[in-house]
């Protein structure tokens, strides 16, 4: 692609945010190039029936396996990612009888210390909310069609799929065909 060619729509930040909202189940899914605002996502899932409101923010850290990270960059194909994230949220609402779920993922460059993902869940009780929040996060990392490029201070970079690592950051072994 030359500099004179327009960006494909799914890579053009001007075509965002992309949003899926299921009002019947209080599900909110957002893909955006903007900074994630925790209060926005907490307010989306807030309910008078909720005694527990859980927020998870995944942020860019400054090192990975001993290498200094300068920033992360995320990309996706939005129609597919929105569909996947909506299914994850709907499954959590059904399984845990949640009052609401919000999943927001940032795209483009995410500097050190800024959030790339925000997940909020609300439930009548804390046990269901804690379990659901972690399940939603792990399902997003395993299933969502969102790819990350780690850019290092030394000039190197690596593309990664979130599904390549477990919750502790350990590399998962891939089954051989």
Secondary structure, 3 states (H helix, E strand, C coil): CCCCCCCCHHHCHHHCCEEEEEHHHCEEEEEECCCCCHHHHHHHHCCCCCCEEEEEEEECCCEECCEEEEEEEEEECHHHHHHHHHHHHHHHHHHHCCCEEEEEEECEEEECCCEEEEEEEEECCHHHHHHHHHHHHHHHHHHCCEEEEEEECCCCEEEEEHHHECCCCCECCCCCC
